[in-house]
Amino acid sequence: MATKKVTLFFLLLLFVTAVYPQDSVSLKFFSPKIPFNKLDKAGSDKSIIYNKIFIYTPKEYKKNRVSYPLVYLLHGWAGSSYDWKNNFDIQKLADKHKMIIVLPDGYYDSWYGDNINKKELQYESAFFKRIVPYVETKYRVDPKNVFITGLSMGGHGAISFYLKHNKHFKAAGSMSGILDISLFKDKWGIKKKFGDYKKNKKYWDKNSSVQLLKSFKGARTNLKMFVTCGDKDFAYKANSMFWSAAANLKIPMISVKDKGDHNWEYWTSHIDSQMLFFNLIAQNNSIEQIKKIMKL
């Protein structure tokens, strides 16, 4: 019975360290089957993993009953939900843009996907069946304005989630995203998640942003994305392929090709523009209008 549904590994126990505006919230997961060395090192028992999900609300949140736009902000490979928390003032970002910002833990190398080899490691399924319902019912979230973005592995996660679940998200962004995972077949544990490329190409394509984009074939023009990558970034080729695919499919999007590398200097200098983009989308501006407003 324990394995009847693979997403049960994300059994949520609420471990509330005070659910107040401007505070972060910790969630505790029972997850004995996940390789312990690959998870948040805050865990102290092999049968109980402490998985931190930080949630930031605007400073005026507790003073009213207004519903706010929500942004899921994903971290990169070899990281955790602490990455953004430790490298940027997320509270200041939430206050400035009047948004709820959530930092989920994507684990060391989940690639934000369902593992083809280990049925107990179904991250994407758990994200939408456990994390999303918790956040979006516990907090005053405007359901019409839910967004997602991330860096590197998190950029891959954000765009792939958006393209597969675009009815849930109004728009998505990516900074230095690995938007074509097939370019990095032997890197960062990707094949451990999606299997051997030759034997499982269809599954790789179902999880590769550039391949997912092609499924729209220009028939849908309601996609709203803001994808940025620096010219010295090893992920630049993957992003260029994504930009080209969007252009060929006549899918409007904001593409920022500027100077920069795959590092925190780049990401912290671009996160504010991602939030501005989401705010402008929430105000029902078109991609072309946003380009003019942001002078892009």
ChimeraX commands (.cxc) that place a marker at each C-alpha (Angstrom):
marker #1 position 0.00,0.00,0.00 radius 0.5
marker #1 position 2.92,2.33,0.70 radius 0.5
marker #1 position 3.84,2.38,-2.95 radius 0.5
marker #1 position 0.31,2.58,-4.34 radius 0.5
marker #1 position 0.91,6.13,-5.43 radius 0.5
marker #1 position 4.41,7.35,-6.10 radius 0.5
marker #1 position 3.70,10.81,-4.83 radius 0.5
marker #1 position 3.12,9.58,-1.30 radius 0.5
marker #1 position 6.83,10.02,-0.67 radius 0.5
marker #1 position 6.02,13.71,-0.31 radius 0.5
marker #1 position 3.78,13.19,2.71 radius 0.5
marker #1 position 3.58,16.65,4.21 radius 0.5
marker #1 position 3.61,17.21,7.92 radius 0.5
marker #1 position 3.18,20.82,8.77 radius 0.5
marker #1 position 5.97,21.99,10.97 radius 0.5
marker #1 position 5.01,25.62,11.29 radius 0.5
marker #1 position 7.67,27.87,12.72 radius 0.5
marker #1 position 5.07,30.66,12.77 radius 0.5
marker #1 position 2.99,31.27,9.71 radius 0.5
marker #1 position 3.24,35.03,9.78 radius 0.5
marker #1 position 3.78,37.50,6.97 radius 0.5
marker #1 position 7.44,38.22,6.26 radius 0.5
marker #1 position 8.48,34.94,7.88 radius 0.5
marker #1 position 9.68,31.82,6.17 radius 0.5
marker #1 position 7.77,28.60,6.69 radius 0.5
marker #1 position 9.38,25.21,7.18 radius 0.5
marker #1 position 7.72,22.05,5.96 radius 0.5
marker #1 position 8.77,18.60,7.07 radius 0.5
marker #1 position 8.61,15.64,4.72 radius 0.5
marker #1 position 8.70,11.93,5.52 radius 0.5
marker #1 position 10.82,10.46,2.77 radius 0.5
marker #1 position 12.82,7.39,3.82 radius 0.5
marker #1 position 13.41,6.10,0.29 radius 0.5
marker #1 position 15.24,9.09,-1.14 radius 0.5
marker #1 position 19.05,8.76,-1.08 radius 0.5
marker #1 position 19.91,10.63,2.09 radius 0.5
marker #1 position 23.20,12.05,0.81 radius 0.5
marker #1 position 21.38,13.83,-2.01 radius 0.5
marker #1 position 19.04,15.82,0.18 radius 0.5
marker #1 position 19.10,18.87,2.38 radius 0.5
marker #1 position 21.83,18.19,4.94 radius 0.5
marker #1 position 19.60,19.61,7.64 radius 0.5
marker #1 position 18.11,16.14,7.83 radius 0.5
marker #1 position 19.28,14.28,10.92 radius 0.5
marker #1 position 17.47,10.99,10.66 radius 0.5
marker #1 position 17.30,8.59,7.71 radius 0.5
marker #1 position 13.57,8.14,8.18 radius 0.5
marker #1 position 12.74,11.83,8.49 radius 0.5
marker #1 position 14.02,14.43,6.06 radius 0.5
marker #1 position 13.76,18.10,6.93 radius 0.5
marker #1 position 12.94,19.90,3.70 radius 0.5
marker #1 position 12.83,23.67,3.94 radius 0.5
marker #1 position 10.34,25.57,1.81 radius 0.5
marker #1 position 10.61,29.29,2.42 radius 0.5
marker #1 position 7.59,31.50,1.84 radius 0.5
marker #1 position 7.82,35.29,1.82 radius 0.5
marker #1 position 4.83,37.62,1.91 radius 0.5
marker #1 position 4.76,41.41,1.36 radius 0.5
marker #1 position 5.08,43.51,4.51 radius 0.5
marker #1 position 1.46,44.69,4.28 radius 0.5
marker #1 position 0.11,41.13,3.94 radius 0.5
marker #1 position -1.19,40.86,7.52 radius 0.5
marker #1 position -2.80,44.31,7.38 radius 0.5
marker #1 position -5.39,43.42,4.76 radius 0.5
marker #1 position -7.29,40.57,3.12 radius 0.5
marker #1 position -5.98,41.14,-0.40 radius 0.5
marker #1 position -4.92,38.21,-2.58 radius 0.5
marker #1 position -1.43,38.51,-4.06 radius 0.5
marker #1 position 0.38,37.25,-7.15 radius 0.5
marker #1 position 2.59,34.25,-6.41 radius 0.5
marker #1 position 6.05,33.45,-7.76 radius 0.5
marker #1 position 7.78,30.09,-7.36 radius 0.5
marker #1 position 11.52,30.77,-7.47 radius 0.5
marker #1 position 13.60,27.65,-8.18 radius 0.5
marker #1 position 17.27,27.06,-7.37 radius 0.5
marker #1 position 19.95,25.37,-9.45 radius 0.5
marker #1 position 21.85,22.10,-9.45 radius 0.5
marker #1 position 23.71,21.12,-6.26 radius 0.5
marker #1 position 21.67,23.66,-4.35 radius 0.5
marker #1 position 18.67,23.90,-2.06 radius 0.5
marker #1 position 15.97,26.36,-1.08 radius 0.5
marker #1 position 18.63,28.15,0.97 radius 0.5
marker #1 position 20.44,29.31,-2.18 radius 0.5
marker #1 position 18.21,32.25,-3.03 radius 0.5
marker #1 position 17.66,33.01,0.64 radius 0.5
marker #1 position 21.40,33.27,1.28 radius 0.5
marker #1 position 22.31,35.18,-1.87 radius 0.5
marker #1 position 19.55,37.76,-2.18 radius 0.5
marker #1 position 17.15,39.75,-0.01 radius 0.5
marker #1 position 13.96,37.93,-0.99 radius 0.5
marker #1 position 11.89,39.80,1.58 radius 0.5
marker #1 position 12.86,43.09,-0.02 radius 0.5
marker #1 position 11.86,41.66,-3.40 radius 0.5
marker #1 position 8.45,40.57,-2.08 radius 0.5
marker #1 position 7.88,44.00,-0.51 radius 0.5
marker #1 position 8.89,45.91,-3.62 radius 0.5
marker #1 position 6.77,43.93,-6.08 radius 0.5
marker #1 position 3.94,43.08,-3.66 radius 0.5
marker #1 position 4.14,39.39,-4.39 radius 0.5
marker #1 position 4.27,36.16,-2.43 radius 0.5
marker #1 position 7.56,34.44,-3.25 radius 0.5
marker #1 position 8.10,30.75,-2.58 radius 0.5
marker #1 position 11.48,29.00,-2.52 radius 0.5
marker #1 position 10.83,25.25,-2.89 radius 0.5
marker #1 position 13.62,22.76,-2.30 radius 0.5
marker #1 position 14.36,21.03,-5.58 radius 0.5
marker #1 position 16.97,18.85,-3.89 radius 0.5
marker #1 position 20.57,18.46,-4.97 radius 0.5
marker #1 position 19.84,17.10,-8.45 radius 0.5
marker #1 position 16.15,16.32,-8.93 radius 0.5
marker #1 position 16.02,18.22,-12.23 radius 0.5
marker #1 position 12.46,18.96,-11.16 radius 0.5
marker #1 position 11.25,15.83,-12.90 radius 0.5
marker #1 position 9.79,12.41,-12.23 radius 0.5
marker #1 position 12.65,9.90,-12.07 radius 0.5
marker #1 position 12.26,7.21,-14.72 radius 0.5
marker #1 position 14.39,4.74,-12.75 radius 0.5
marker #1 position 13.13,5.21,-9.20 radius 0.5
marker #1 position 9.38,5.32,-8.74 radius 0.5
marker #1 position 9.71,6.80,-5.27 radius 0.5
marker #1 position 11.48,9.87,-6.69 radius 0.5
marker #1 position 8.65,11.63,-8.49 radius 0.5
marker #1 position 9.46,15.29,-7.89 radius 0.5
marker #1 position 7.21,16.87,-10.52 radius 0.5
marker #1 position 4.19,14.85,-9.42 radius 0.5
marker #1 position 4.81,15.78,-5.80 radius 0.5
marker #1 position 5.31,19.45,-6.62 radius 0.5
marker #1 position 1.83,19.72,-8.12 radius 0.5
marker #1 position 0.06,17.33,-5.75 radius 0.5
marker #1 position 1.64,18.39,-2.48 radius 0.5
marker #1 position 3.58,21.66,-2.59 radius 0.5
marker #1 position 1.26,23.67,-4.86 radius 0.5
marker #1 position -1.97,22.82,-2.96 radius 0.5
marker #1 position -0.33,23.64,0.38 radius 0.5
marker #1 position 1.01,27.02,-0.68 radius 0.5
marker #1 position -2.02,28.09,-2.68 radius 0.5
marker #1 position -4.58,27.25,-0.01 radius 0.5
marker #1 position -2.58,28.30,3.05 radius 0.5
marker #1 position -1.84,31.76,1.68 radius 0.5
marker #1 position -3.97,34.42,0.00 radius 0.5
marker #1 position -2.85,33.71,-3.54 radius 0.5
marker #1 position -4.46,35.28,-6.60 radius 0.5
marker #1 position -5.08,32.11,-8.67 radius 0.5
marker #1 position -5.09,34.12,-11.89 radius 0.5
marker #1 position -1.56,35.35,-11.29 radius 0.5
marker #1 position 0.71,32.44,-10.45 radius 0.5
marker #1 position 4.22,32.57,-11.95 radius 0.5
marker #1 position 7.39,30.51,-11.93 radius 0.5
marker #1 position 11.06,31.20,-12.64 radius 0.5
marker #1 position 14.48,29.93,-11.67 radius 0.5
marker #1 position 18.18,29.75,-12.42 radius 0.5
marker #1 position 20.12,27.04,-14.26 radius 0.5
marker #1 position 18.49,23.70,-13.30 radius 0.5
marker #1 position 15.71,25.86,-11.88 radius 0.5
marker #1 position 15.32,27.66,-15.20 radius 0.5
marker #1 position 14.84,24.27,-16.81 radius 0.5
marker #1 position 12.32,23.37,-14.10 radius 0.5
marker #1 position 10.40,26.63,-14.44 radius 0.5
marker #1 position 10.05,26.56,-18.22 radius 0.5
marker #1 position 9.34,22.83,-18.46 radius 0.5
marker #1 position 6.71,23.08,-15.70 radius 0.5
marker #1 position 5.15,26.05,-17.47 radius 0.5
marker #1 position 5.00,24.35,-20.86 radius 0.5
marker #1 position 3.50,21.20,-19.34 radius 0.5
marker #1 position 1.15,22.98,-16.92 radius 0.5
marker #1 position 0.52,26.33,-18.61 radius 0.5
marker #1 position -3.08,26.43,-17.42 radius 0.5
marker #1 position -1.77,26.77,-13.88 radius 0.5
marker #1 position 0.86,29.44,-14.51 radius 0.5
marker #1 position 0.17,32.77,-16.20 radius 0.5
marker #1 position 3.82,33.23,-17.24 radius 0.5
marker #1 position 7.30,31.87,-16.66 radius 0.5
marker #1 position 10.90,33.01,-16.65 radius 0.5
marker #1 position 14.38,31.56,-16.76 radius 0.5
marker #1 position 17.89,32.79,-15.99 radius 0.5
marker #1 position 20.73,30.72,-17.46 radius 0.5
marker #1 position 18.31,27.82,-17.83 radius 0.5
marker #1 position 19.36,24.41,-19.12 radius 0.5
marker #1 position 16.65,24.62,-21.76 radius 0.5
marker #1 position 17.90,21.71,-23.84 radius 0.5
marker #1 position 18.95,18.92,-21.50 radius 0.5
marker #1 position 20.08,16.76,-24.43 radius 0.5
marker #1 position 23.16,19.00,-24.78 radius 0.5
marker #1 position 24.31,17.83,-21.36 radius 0.5
marker #1 position 23.54,14.10,-21.44 radius 0.5
marker #1 position 26.43,13.09,-19.20 radius 0.5
marker #1 position 26.38,16.07,-16.85 radius 0.5
marker #1 position 25.04,16.67,-13.37 radius 0.5
marker #1 position 23.18,13.38,-12.93 radius 0.5
marker #1 position 20.62,14.15,-15.65 radius 0.5
marker #1 position 20.63,10.65,-17.14 radius 0.5
marker #1 position 20.09,9.17,-13.68 radius 0.5
marker #1 position 16.75,10.97,-13.69 radius 0.5
marker #1 position 15.64,10.51,-17.29 radius 0.5
marker #1 position 17.45,7.31,-18.26 radius 0.5
marker #1 position 19.81,6.50,-21.12 radius 0.5
marker #1 position 19.23,9.04,-23.87 radius 0.5
marker #1 position 19.13,6.63,-26.81 radius 0.5
marker #1 position 16.79,4.23,-25.05 radius 0.5
marker #1 position 14.55,6.91,-23.56 radius 0.5
marker #1 position 14.64,9.78,-26.06 radius 0.5
marker #1 position 10.87,10.27,-25.91 radius 0.5
marker #1 position 11.05,10.73,-22.14 radius 0.5
marker #1 position 13.93,13.20,-22.48 radius 0.5
marker #1 position 11.89,15.15,-25.03 radius 0.5
marker #1 position 8.94,15.24,-22.62 radius 0.5
marker #1 position 11.21,16.94,-20.09 radius 0.5
marker #1 position 13.27,19.19,-22.38 radius 0.5
marker #1 position 12.04,22.77,-22.64 radius 0.5
marker #1 position 13.06,23.25,-26.27 radius 0.5
marker #1 position 11.27,20.05,-27.30 radius 0.5
marker #1 position 8.18,20.90,-25.24 radius 0.5
marker #1 position 8.03,24.29,-26.93 radius 0.5
marker #1 position 7.88,22.65,-30.35 radius 0.5
marker #1 position 4.65,20.90,-29.39 radius 0.5
marker #1 position 2.84,24.23,-29.52 radius 0.5
marker #1 position 3.68,24.69,-33.22 radius 0.5
marker #1 position 2.66,28.31,-33.22 radius 0.5
marker #1 position -1.03,27.54,-32.80 radius 0.5
marker #1 position -0.99,28.93,-29.28 radius 0.5
marker #1 position 0.08,32.52,-28.80 radius 0.5
marker #1 position -0.86,32.93,-25.16 radius 0.5
marker #1 position 2.52,31.73,-23.88 radius 0.5
marker #1 position 4.32,34.42,-21.91 radius 0.5
marker #1 position 8.00,33.88,-21.13 radius 0.5
marker #1 position 11.02,35.95,-20.16 radius 0.5
marker #1 position 14.24,34.04,-20.89 radius 0.5
marker #1 position 17.66,35.53,-20.23 radius 0.5
marker #1 position 21.23,34.22,-20.50 radius 0.5
marker #1 position 24.70,35.75,-20.51 radius 0.5
marker #1 position 27.02,35.52,-23.50 radius 0.5
marker #1 position 29.78,33.77,-21.53 radius 0.5
marker #1 position 27.44,31.19,-20.02 radius 0.5
marker #1 position 27.91,27.51,-20.94 radius 0.5
marker #1 position 24.11,27.36,-21.21 radius 0.5
marker #1 position 24.05,30.06,-23.90 radius 0.5
marker #1 position 23.78,27.57,-26.77 radius 0.5
marker #1 position 20.79,25.86,-25.15 radius 0.5
marker #1 position 19.11,29.24,-24.67 radius 0.5
marker #1 position 19.87,30.27,-28.25 radius 0.5
marker #1 position 18.20,27.09,-29.47 radius 0.5
marker #1 position 15.16,27.91,-27.36 radius 0.5
marker #1 position 14.99,31.49,-28.64 radius 0.5
marker #1 position 15.31,30.27,-32.24 radius 0.5
marker #1 position 12.59,27.66,-31.76 radius 0.5
marker #1 position 10.24,30.30,-30.37 radius 0.5
marker #1 position 10.97,32.62,-33.30 radius 0.5
marker #1 position 10.40,29.85,-35.84 radius 0.5
marker #1 position 7.11,28.95,-34.17 radius 0.5
marker #1 position 6.12,32.63,-34.02 radius 0.5
marker #1 position 5.72,32.45,-30.27 radius 0.5
marker #1 position 6.24,35.92,-28.78 radius 0.5
marker #1 position 8.56,36.07,-25.80 radius 0.5
marker #1 position 11.14,38.31,-24.19 radius 0.5
marker #1 position 14.68,37.16,-24.88 radius 0.5
marker #1 position 17.55,38.92,-23.14 radius 0.5
marker #1 position 20.98,38.12,-24.56 radius 0.5
marker #1 position 23.47,40.18,-22.63 radius 0.5
marker #1 position 26.90,40.07,-21.02 radius 0.5
marker #1 position 27.37,37.65,-18.18 radius 0.5
marker #1 position 28.33,34.22,-16.94 radius 0.5
marker #1 position 26.75,31.33,-15.04 radius 0.5
marker #1 position 27.05,32.86,-11.59 radius 0.5
marker #1 position 25.29,34.68,-8.78 radius 0.5
marker #1 position 26.45,38.07,-10.01 radius 0.5
marker #1 position 24.37,37.50,-13.12 radius 0.5
marker #1 position 21.32,36.00,-11.41 radius 0.5
marker #1 position 21.05,38.59,-8.65 radius 0.5
marker #1 position 21.29,41.38,-11.22 radius 0.5
marker #1 position 18.41,39.89,-13.23 radius 0.5
marker #1 position 15.92,38.67,-10.64 radius 0.5
marker #1 position 14.33,42.11,-10.19 radius 0.5
marker #1 position 13.51,42.34,-13.91 radius 0.5
marker #1 position 11.90,38.89,-13.74 radius 0.5
marker #1 position 9.59,40.11,-10.99 radius 0.5
marker #1 position 8.82,43.31,-12.89 radius 0.5
marker #1 position 7.90,41.18,-15.91 radius 0.5
marker #1 position 5.48,39.13,-13.82 radius 0.5
marker #1 position 3.92,42.27,-12.34 radius 0.5
marker #1 position 3.36,43.70,-15.81 radius 0.5
marker #1 position 1.81,40.41,-16.95 radius 0.5
marker #1 position -0.47,40.52,-13.90 radius 0.5
marker #1 position -1.60,43.94,-15.13 radius 0.5
marker #1 position -2.52,42.27,-18.44 radius 0.5
marker #1 position 0.15,43.93,-20.55 radius 0.5
marker #1 position 1.10,42.16,-23.77 radius 0.5
marker #1 position 4.64,41.01,-24.52 radius 0.5
marker #1 position 5.09,43.90,-26.95 radius 0.5
marker #1 position 3.84,46.41,-24.39 radius 0.5
marker #1 position 6.21,44.99,-21.78 radius 0.5
marker #1 position 9.17,45.28,-24.15 radius 0.5
marker #1 position 8.44,48.99,-24.50 radius 0.5
marker #1 position 7.90,49.54,-20.78 radius 0.5
marker #1 position 11.10,47.67,-19.85 radius 0.5
marker #1 position 12.98,49.17,-22.82 radius 0.5
marker #1 position 14.01,45.78,-24.14 radius 0.5
marker link #1:1,2 radius 0.2
marker link #1:2,3 radius 0.2
marker link #1:3,4 radius 0.2
marker link #1:4,5 radius 0.2
marker link #1:5,6 radius 0.2
marker link #1:6,7 radius 0.2
marker link #1:7,8 radius 0.2
marker link #1:8,9 radius 0.2
marker link #1:9,10 radius 0.2
marker link #1:10,11 radius 0.2
marker link #1:11,12 radius 0.2
marker link #1:12,13 radius 0.2
marker link #1:13,14 radius 0.2
marker link #1:14,15 radius 0.2
marker link #1:15,16 radius 0.2
marker link #1:16,17 radius 0.2
marker link #1:17,18 radius 0.2
marker link #1:18,19 radius 0.2
marker link #1:19,20 radius 0.2
marker link #1:20,21 radius 0.2
marker link #1:21,22 radius 0.2
marker link #1:22,23 radius 0.2
marker link #1:23,24 radius 0.2
marker link #1:24,25 radius 0.2
marker link #1:25,26 radius 0.2
marker link #1:26,27 radius 0.2
marker link #1:27,28 radius 0.2
marker link #1:28,29 radius 0.2
marker link #1:29,30 radius 0.2
marker link #1:30,31 radius 0.2
marker link #1:31,32 radius 0.2
marker link #1:32,33 radius 0.2
marker link #1:33,34 radius 0.2
marker link #1:34,35 radius 0.2
marker link #1:35,36 radius 0.2
marker link #1:36,37 radius 0.2
marker link #1:37,38 radius 0.2
marker link #1:38,39 radius 0.2
marker link #1:39,40 radius 0.2
marker link #1:40,41 radius 0.2
marker link #1:41,42 radius 0.2
marker link #1:42,43 radius 0.2
marker link #1:43,44 radius 0.2
marker link #1:44,45 radius 0.2
marker link #1:45,46 radius 0.2
marker link #1:46,47 radius 0.2
marker link #1:47,48 radius 0.2
marker link #1:48,49 radius 0.2
marker link #1:49,50 radius 0.2
marker link #1:50,51 radius 0.2
marker link #1:51,52 radius 0.2
marker link #1:52,53 radius 0.2
marker link #1:53,54 radius 0.2
marker link #1:54,55 radius 0.2
marker link #1:55,56 radius 0.2
marker link #1:56,57 radius 0.2
marker link #1:57,58 radius 0.2
marker link #1:58,59 radius 0.2
marker link #1:59,60 radius 0.2
marker link #1:60,61 radius 0.2
marker link #1:61,62 radius 0.2
marker link #1:62,63 radius 0.2
marker link #1:63,64 radius 0.2
marker link #1:64,65 radius 0.2
marker link #1:65,66 radius 0.2
marker link #1:66,67 radius 0.2
marker link #1:67,68 radius 0.2
marker link #1:68,69 radius 0.2
marker link #1:69,70 radius 0.2
marker link #1:70,71 radius 0.2
marker link #1:71,72 radius 0.2
marker link #1:72,73 radius 0.2
marker link #1:73,74 radius 0.2
marker link #1:74,75 radius 0.2
marker link #1:75,76 radius 0.2
marker link #1:76,77 radius 0.2
marker link #1:77,78 radius 0.2
marker link #1:78,79 radius 0.2
marker link #1:79,80 radius 0.2
marker link #1:80,81 radius 0.2
marker link #1:81,82 radius 0.2
marker link #1:82,83 radius 0.2
marker link #1:83,84 radius 0.2
marker link #1:84,85 radius 0.2
marker link #1:85,86 radius 0.2
marker link #1:86,87 radius 0.2
marker link #1:87,88 radius 0.2
marker link #1:88,89 radius 0.2
marker link #1:89,90 radius 0.2
marker link #1:90,91 radius 0.2
marker link #1:91,92 radius 0.2
marker link #1:92,93 radius 0.2
marker link #1:93,94 radius 0.2
marker link #1:94,95 radius 0.2
marker link #1:95,96 radius 0.2
marker link #1:96,97 radius 0.2
marker link #1:97,98 radius 0.2
marker link #1:98,99 radius 0.2
marker link #1:99,100 radius 0.2
marker link #1:100,101 radius 0.2
marker link #1:101,102 radius 0.2
marker link #1:102,103 radius 0.2
marker link #1:103,104 radius 0.2
marker link #1:104,105 radius 0.2
marker link #1:105,106 radius 0.2
marker link #1:106,107 radius 0.2
marker link #1:107,108 radius 0.2
marker link #1:108,109 radius 0.2
marker link #1:109,110 radius 0.2
marker link #1:110,111 radius 0.2
marker link #1:111,112 radius 0.2
marker link #1:112,113 radius 0.2
marker link #1:113,114 radius 0.2
marker link #1:114,115 radius 0.2
marker link #1:115,116 radius 0.2
marker link #1:116,117 radius 0.2
marker link #1:117,118 radius 0.2
marker link #1:118,119 radius 0.2
marker link #1:119,120 radius 0.2
marker link #1:120,121 radius 0.2
marker link #1:121,122 radius 0.2
marker link #1:122,123 radius 0.2
marker link #1:123,124 radius 0.2
marker link #1:124,125 radius 0.2
marker link #1:125,126 radius 0.2
marker link #1:126,127 radius 0.2
marker link #1:127,128 radius 0.2
marker link #1:128,129 radius 0.2
marker link #1:129,130 radius 0.2
marker link #1:130,131 radius 0.2
marker link #1:131,132 radius 0.2
marker link #1:132,133 radius 0.2
marker link #1:133,134 radius 0.2
marker link #1:134,135 radius 0.2
marker link #1:135,136 radius 0.2
marker link #1:136,137 radius 0.2
marker link #1:137,138 radius 0.2
marker link #1:138,139 radius 0.2
marker link #1:139,140 radius 0.2
marker link #1:140,141 radius 0.2
marker link #1:141,142 radius 0.2
marker link #1:142,143 radius 0.2
marker link #1:143,144 radius 0.2
marker link #1:144,145 radius 0.2
marker link #1:145,146 radius 0.2
marker link #1:146,147 radius 0.2
marker link #1:147,148 radius 0.2
marker link #1:148,149 radius 0.2
marker link #1:149,150 radius 0.2
marker link #1:150,151 radius 0.2
marker link #1:151,152 radius 0.2
marker link #1:152,153 radius 0.2
marker link #1:153,154 radius 0.2
marker link #1:154,155 radius 0.2
marker link #1:155,156 radius 0.2
marker link #1:156,157 radius 0.2
marker link #1:157,158 radius 0.2
marker link #1:158,159 radius 0.2
marker link #1:159,160 radius 0.2
marker link #1:160,161 radius 0.2
marker link #1:161,162 radius 0.2
marker link #1:162,163 radius 0.2
marker link #1:163,164 radius 0.2
marker link #1:164,165 radius 0.2
marker link #1:165,166 radius 0.2
marker link #1:166,167 radius 0.2
marker link #1:167,168 radius 0.2
marker link #1:168,169 radius 0.2
marker link #1:169,170 radius 0.2
marker link #1:170,171 radius 0.2
marker link #1:171,172 radius 0.2
marker link #1:172,173 radius 0.2
marker link #1:173,174 radius 0.2
marker link #1:174,175 radius 0.2
marker link #1:175,176 radius 0.2
marker link #1:176,177 radius 0.2
marker link #1:177,178 radius 0.2
marker link #1:178,179 radius 0.2
marker link #1:179,180 radius 0.2
marker link #1:180,181 radius 0.2
marker link #1:181,182 radius 0.2
marker link #1:182,183 radius 0.2
marker link #1:183,184 radius 0.2
marker link #1:184,185 radius 0.2
marker link #1:185,186 radius 0.2
marker link #1:186,187 radius 0.2
marker link #1:187,188 radius 0.2
marker link #1:188,189 radius 0.2
marker link #1:189,190 radius 0.2
marker link #1:190,191 radius 0.2
marker link #1:191,192 radius 0.2
marker link #1:192,193 radius 0.2
marker link #1:193,194 radius 0.2
marker link #1:194,195 radius 0.2
marker link #1:195,196 radius 0.2
marker link #1:196,197 radius 0.2
marker link #1:197,198 radius 0.2
marker link #1:198,199 radius 0.2
marker link #1:199,200 radius 0.2
marker link #1:200,201 radius 0.2
marker link #1:201,202 radius 0.2
marker link #1:202,203 radius 0.2
marker link #1:203,204 radius 0.2
marker link #1:204,205 radius 0.2
marker link #1:205,206 radius 0.2
marker link #1:206,207 radius 0.2
marker link #1:207,208 radius 0.2
marker link #1:208,209 radius 0.2
marker link #1:209,210 radius 0.2
marker link #1:210,211 radius 0.2
marker link #1:211,212 radius 0.2
marker link #1:212,213 radius 0.2
marker link #1:213,214 radius 0.2
marker link #1:214,215 radius 0.2
marker link #1:215,216 radius 0.2
marker link #1:216,217 radius 0.2
marker link #1:217,218 radius 0.2
marker link #1:218,219 radius 0.2
marker link #1:219,220 radius 0.2
marker link #1:220,221 radius 0.2
marker link #1:221,222 radius 0.2
marker link #1:222,223 radius 0.2
marker link #1:223,224 radius 0.2
marker link #1:224,225 radius 0.2
marker link #1:225,226 radius 0.2
marker link #1:226,227 radius 0.2
marker link #1:227,228 radius 0.2
marker link #1:228,229 radius 0.2
marker link #1:229,230 radius 0.2
marker link #1:230,231 radius 0.2
marker link #1:231,232 radius 0.2
marker link #1:232,233 radius 0.2
marker link #1:233,234 radius 0.2
marker link #1:234,235 radius 0.2
marker link #1:235,236 radius 0.2
marker link #1:236,237 radius 0.2
marker link #1:237,238 radius 0.2
marker link #1:238,239 radius 0.2
marker link #1:239,240 radius 0.2
marker link #1:240,241 radius 0.2
marker link #1:241,242 radius 0.2
marker link #1:242,243 radius 0.2
marker link #1:243,244 radius 0.2
marker link #1:244,245 radius 0.2
marker link #1:245,246 radius 0.2
marker link #1:246,247 radius 0.2
marker link #1:247,248 radius 0.2
marker link #1:248,249 radius 0.2
marker link #1:249,250 radius 0.2
marker link #1:250,251 radius 0.2
marker link #1:251,252 radius 0.2
marker link #1:252,253 radius 0.2
marker link #1:253,254 radius 0.2
marker link #1:254,255 radius 0.2
marker link #1:255,256 radius 0.2
marker link #1:256,257 radius 0.2
marker link #1:257,258 radius 0.2
marker link #1:258,259 radius 0.2
marker link #1:259,260 radius 0.2
marker link #1:260,261 radius 0.2
marker link #1:261,262 radius 0.2
marker link #1:262,263 radius 0.2
marker link #1:263,264 radius 0.2
marker link #1:264,265 radius 0.2
marker link #1:265,266 radius 0.2
marker link #1:266,267 radius 0.2
marker link #1:267,268 radius 0.2
marker link #1:268,269 radius 0.2
marker link #1:269,270 radius 0.2
marker link #1:270,271 radius 0.2
marker link #1:271,272 radius 0.2
marker link #1:272,273 radius 0.2
marker link #1:273,274 radius 0.2
marker link #1:274,275 radius 0.2
marker link #1:275,276 radius 0.2
marker link #1:276,277 radius 0.2
marker link #1:277,278 radius 0.2
marker link #1:278,279 radius 0.2
marker link #1:279,280 radius 0.2
marker link #1:280,281 radius 0.2
marker link #1:281,282 radius 0.2
marker link #1:282,283 radius 0.2
marker link #1:283,284 radius 0.2
marker link #1:284,285 radius 0.2
marker link #1:285,286 radius 0.2
marker link #1:286,287 radius 0.2
marker link #1:287,288 radius 0.2
marker link #1:288,289 radius 0.2
marker link #1:289,290 radius 0.2
marker link #1:290,291 radius 0.2
marker link #1:291,292 radius 0.2
marker link #1:292,293 radius 0.2
marker link #1:293,294 radius 0.2
marker link #1:294,295 radius 0.2
marker link #1:295,296 radius 0.2
view
